[in-house]
Every structure is written in C-alpha cells, then in structure tokens.
C-alpha cells in the first residue's frame, strides 16, 4: 500500500478515526490498535511478509532480554552475536542470496570450475533492511547500556513495525521512539494540523516534482548510447532532483502522518545540496542511516584501527561506505557508488582537519564565496548518482565515459522542459517548505488558522492536479 495510492487515502482516515475516537483511552489500547494497523498495512503487499517481520521482532526482543539479564560478559556477547548473526542471515538470505550465488558461479567459471549452484526465486520483503536495522540498534543499545530492555512486547513490536516508517524509514532509535510509545498520547489540533501540512508538502514533492522529472531521467538511463554528454549530465542532475523530492517527500509524509498520531519521528534531511563538502553532505542526507552507520559500523571499526591513525580512519570510512552501498542493493554498481563516496573522503581525512568540523551544518544561507564549493560538492554527488541509478556497473561506467569525453548524441528537445521545470519547482518548494514556516503555521491563533486553511486548499488542489500523472512507487521502497 503506497502513500500515494487510493487505498491509502481510505486506510489513513480509518486509522486516525479509530485511534482518536475508539482506542484513545489508554496507552495500551492506542499501541495495540496502531500495531494491528501497521501489520494490516504491511500485509497489503503480501501476508507472508508479516510472518518474517514477527519473527525478526520476537527474536531481537527475546535476545535483548538475555543480553541484559546475563551477568557474565561472555554470555552477553554470545547473545548479542547470536542476534546479529540471525538478523543478518535473514537479511542476507532474502536480499543477497541470488547476488552471492550468481557471483560465486561467475568466479568458479573464471577459474575453470563448473559448479551446479542452486538458484531460488526469492521475493524481497518490503522494508526488510529498515526493520532489521531497527532491531539491531535496539539490542546494541541494550548491550552498551544506553537503554534498558522494554518488556512490553506490544510497545516493542510497534517500535519495529510502526507503519509510517516501516518500509522506507527514517531508521528510528529506541532511545527516541520507545519513550514516546510508553506514554498515553492525546489528540492535539495544532499538532494534527502541522502534521497534515508536513504530509501535504511531502506529497507535493512526490507527485509534482519527483514523478514529473522521472520520465526524462528514465529515458536517458535506459538508452544512454543514444544521448549526448550534455543529456546524460542533465539526467544526472534530474535524478538528483528526483531522488531528493521522492525520498524527502516520503519522509515528510511519514513524519506528518506520525505527528497526527502524536508521535514525532526524527528529521532525515537538512538541505543536503547546500553542503560544501562531501562529509557535510552525508551529515545532511538520509541522516538516520548515516548516523546509524556512524555509530554501529564506523565507530567500532575506527576504534579497532586507532593505532593506524588517519589510515585507520580512512579504512573505517571506506568499509562503512562499501557496506552502505551493499545495503542499498545486491549489485556491484551500488558497491561502486559506496566506494566512490568513500574515496571522496580521502582528501578530507588527510588534510589535517577533523571530520567533525567538516560535517558542521550551517543553518544560515551560504555566502557567495562558498558557492563554488557547494557547486563542486553537488557535481561530485551527481557523478555518484550515475553509479547509483544505472542498472549495472557497465552502463554506469559507459555513461560517465560519454560525459567526460563530451560524446555527441541526440537529446529530445521536448524533454528538456521536464527536468528544468521540476528543478524550478524543487527550488521554490525547498525555499518555502522550510521548518521555520512549519513552526510559524502550527499555531492556533486566528491568522495562523486562516493561513493554514488557505495553504491546505492550495496543497490539496495541486496534489489532485498532479495525482496519477505518471505516479510511481517511492524509490527507497526497493531497499
């Protein structure tokens, strides 16, 4: 069930009415109802997915209790490792089994060996990468003493399966979300109005910007040999607009819906294309995943390699980005994309400046002297997007080869208007839909209510106007 689908337009009001009119009296009833709604939402794709979700939830829940109760450190580590191995084994089987068997067969064939390796047609459960990371972060936080186990299985199951973030994040931490699930929530009109406004902006990004840029991007990436270097470069910029409007739009919808339920989700984007360094870009883009990888992957690796100094930091960064690439999909072009971004850290690591100073997010506008660095960072990100968006490594390298050799080719004149129009809309939307505007319009004064109603009307008309015009699924659902 997609957020931009008609069934969801029936599902969401039903859940809102059920929560605030029927199941609102106690925290237990609220969470049990939201948990049932979350499983119904997930089963709309395939009822079998819910069985895997329940298994993943209960196994991490039980093993976290064993970790907390064990007095022997060796036993604690044993239960932690068992949970990590089990979670990654399930993720690996469903997401990477075909990838590994295919590459193993190719490797053996290159060595002159012919092995009959079995192949399976495995359906990839939607959102498995996201809810696996939810469970792993929980047990790791319990192990490190950041939180205590939560013994209410309904609350914990809702933390893992909460439907606004279940299939494409943001990746929540137990330290942030579970405390909100432990208390009874009350309906708040200003909070619900603010959530509706945020969800409306997210839907507008998706249906008016992302879905209208997608046709041109798809046409170039599907037949790059017929397009010029300029067309490919324009498609890379178009994909930058598309993926940001699509993914940040999804996140805004998820945060807005959750706010209507009285639950705040973490912010996942902070104007990433305003970054002037690659480290800063990653502190602004997909913040929940970047911070997760930093805390649970990079930091342990860097600590283990601290005797190597900056070399150890670089190895930790590279390992983290390669894992990030593989997390996005079982294909070598994703791994290459991760490695590319890891290499882009090289000059910053050996420049003598700390990575923390390079990831500082400047709230105010950039000065003219910073524009060249912002443009260079955006160009680097767009090169990476070619690796990310292409269907395979061969196509990605072929496209980049055509760009950097200024290859001639055709470009549909009528298609030029699509990314340019989408880009203009994106810039206008980004300027208007800032968090400052969100807070200013969330009040309950008469002017605020009047302005908010006018905005709702405009948003509703625009969404209805663009709804269904080439509407597509969200990009990050495939991960």
CORVEN-V126233 format. One record per residue. SS is DSSP state (h for helix, s for strand, l for the rest). PHI is phi in whole degrees, 0 to 359 (* if undefined). OMEGA is omega in whole degrees, 0 to 359 (NA if undefined). Layout:
SS&PHI&OMEGA  SS&PHI&OMEGA
//
This chain:
l&*&182  l&276&176  l&300&182  l&262&180  l&240&179  h&296&177  h&303&181  h&290&177  h&293&173  h&269&183  h&296&186  h&297&178  h&301&179  h&297&179  h&292&179  h&298&179  h&293&179  h&297&182  h&292&190  h&271&179  h&253&187  h&243&189  l&252&187  l&267&193  l&289&181  l&226&177  h&298&182  h&298&180  h&292&178  h&300&184  h&290&179  h&296&179  h&293&179  h&294&177  h&295&178  h&297&179  h&296&180  h&294&178  h&291&176  h&297&177  h&300&183  h&289&181  h&288&177  l&296&175  l&280&181  l&194&184  h&298&181  h&291&178  h&300&182  h&295&178  h&295&178  h&292&178  h&298&179  h&295&178  h&298&179  h&298&181  h&296&185  h&291&180  h&293&178  h&293&179  h&298&182  h&291&183  h&290&176  h&296&176  h&296&178  h&296&178  h&297&183  h&290&185  h&280&183  l&290&178  l&271&179  l&272&182  h&299&179  h&295&178  h&291&177  h&301&180  h&295&180  h&298&180  h&293&177  h&299&180  h&297&179  h&297&179  h&293&180  h&297&181  h&297&181  h&296&181  h&296&181  h&289&177  h&294&178  h&296&178  h&299&181  h&296&181  h&294&185  h&283&186  h&258&191  h&237&183  h&301&180  h&297&181  h&297&183  h&289&179  h&293&179  h&296&181  h&287&176  h&294&177  h&298&180  h&295&179  h&295&179  h&295&178  h&295&178  h&294&179  l&271&180  l&84&180  l&252&180  l&238&181  l&252&179  l&270&182  l&273&182  l&294&176  l&240&181  l&231&174  l&266&187  l&253&176  l&280&179  l&279&179  l&296&180  l&299&173  l&75&185  h&298&179  h&295&183  h&285&183  h&285&173  h&295&178  h&293&175  h&299&181  h&295&181  h&294&179  h&296&180  h&296&183  h&290&176  h&293&177  h&293&175  h&295&181  h&298&182  l&276&176  l&78&180  l&284&177  l&218&170  l&263&180  l&297&177  l&256&189  l&277&177  l&284&187  h&294&179  h&293&179  h&299&181  h&293&180  h&297&177  h&292&176  h&304&182  h&281&192  h&254&184  l&310&196  h&294&179  h&301&183  h&245&189  h&297&191  l&261&180  l&208&174  l&77&7  l&294&180  l&281&184  l&276&175  l&258&178  h&299&181  h&295&181  h&259&188  h&272&184  h&301&177  h&302&178  h&287&180  h&277&182  l&279&185  l&240&177  l&289&180  l&250&181  l&242&179  l&292&178  l&229&180  h&299&179  h&302&180  h&293&179  h&294&179  h&295&178  h&297&178  h&296&179  h&296&178  h&296&180  h&296&178  h&297&178  h&296&177  h&298&180  h&297&179  h&295&178  h&295&176  h&303&185  h&291&190  h&279&183  h&265&184  h&257&187  h&301&185  h&289&179  h&267&173  h&276&186  h&306&184  h&301&179  h&293&179  h&301&181  h&297&183  h&295&180  h&285&183  h&290&179  h&279&181  l&210&187  h&293&183  h&295&181  h&270&185  s&241&182  l&280&177  h&300&179  h&295&179  h&295&180  h&293&177  h&298&179  h&295&178  h&293&177  h&295&176  h&294&177  h&300&178  h&292&175  h&301&177  h&294&183  h&298&186  h&292&177  h&290&180  h&297&181  h&290&187  h&284&177  h&291&175  h&296&176  h&301&181  h&298&178  h&297&178  h&297&180  h&299&180  h&293&180  h&293&178  h&299&181  h&298&179  h&297&176  h&296&177  l&273&181  l&84&182  l&236&180  l&263&174  l&261&182  l&289&177  l&285&185  l&250&181  l&220&179  l&218&181  l&47&186  h&297&183  h&281&172  h&267&181  l&292&179  l&250&172  l&219&177  h&296&175  h&302&179  h&293&177  h&304&182  h&285&172  h&275&181  h&248&186  l&258&178  l&43&189  h&302&183  h&295&178  h&287&181  h&300&180  h&290&177  h&298&180  h&295&178  h&297&185  h&284&190  h&252&179  h&239&185  h&297&184  h&301&177  h&299&180  h&293&181  h&297&178  h&295&179  h&292&182  l&250&186  h&297&179  h&293&181  h&272&178  l&65&183  h&294&177  h&297&178  h&294&177  h&298&181  h&296&178  h&298&178  h&294&178  h&297&182  h&296&178  h&299&181  h&297&181  h&287&176  h&295&177  h&294&178  h&299&178  h&299&180  h&293&177  h&299&182  h&289&178  l&173&180  l&279&181  l&206&184  h&292&180  h&291&174  h&289&177  h&296&178  h&297&177  h&299&177  h&297&178  h&297&177  h&300&180  h&292&175  h&298&178  h&295&180  h&293&176  l&280&188  h&307&181  h&295&181  h&286&181  h&293&184  l&266&179  l&278&181  l&96&178  l&269&178  l&288&179  h&297&181  h&296&179  h&291&181  h&275&181  l&254&180  l&295&183  l&259&182  l&278&184  l&288&182  l&284&183  l&295&179  l&285&175  l&275&180  h&305&181  h&293&181  h&268&183  h&302&179  h&300&179  h&290&176  h&296&180  h&296&179  h&296&179  h&298&179  h&297&179  h&297&178  h&297&179  h&299&180  h&293&174  h&300&177  h&298&180  h&296&177  h&297&177  h&296&184  h&287&188  h&276&183  l&299&183  l&288&177  l&203&184  h&297&181  h&300&180  h&294&181  h&300&180  h&293&177  h&295&179  h&294&179  h&295&177  h&297&179  h&292&180  h&293&187  h&281&173  l&257&179  l&54&182  l&294&176  l&283&178  l&163&181  s&274&174  l&213&180  l&297&184  h&299&183  h&291&181  h&284&181  h&300&184  h&293&186  h&293&180  h&293&179  h&293&177  h&297&178  h&297&180  h&295&178  h&296&179  h&299&180  h&298&181  h&295&179  h&295&180  h&298&181  h&297&180  h&289&185  h&277&188  l&275&177  l&279&181  h&293&177  h&298&179  h&294&179  h&302&183  h&289&180  h&293&183  l&265&183  l&267&181  l&287&184  l&246&178  l&287&182  h&299&177  h&299&181  h&295&180  h&295&180  h&296&179  h&296&181  h&295&179  h&296&178  h&296&179  h&295&178  h&302&182  h&297&180  h&296&179  h&300&181  h&299&180  h&295&180  h&294&180  h&297&179  h&295&180  h&297&184  h&265&182  l&298&176  l&85&178  l&277&182  l&76&182  l&299&184  l&233&174  l&290&179  l&287&186  h&301&187  h&280&175  h&294&183  h&284&183  l&260&NA
//
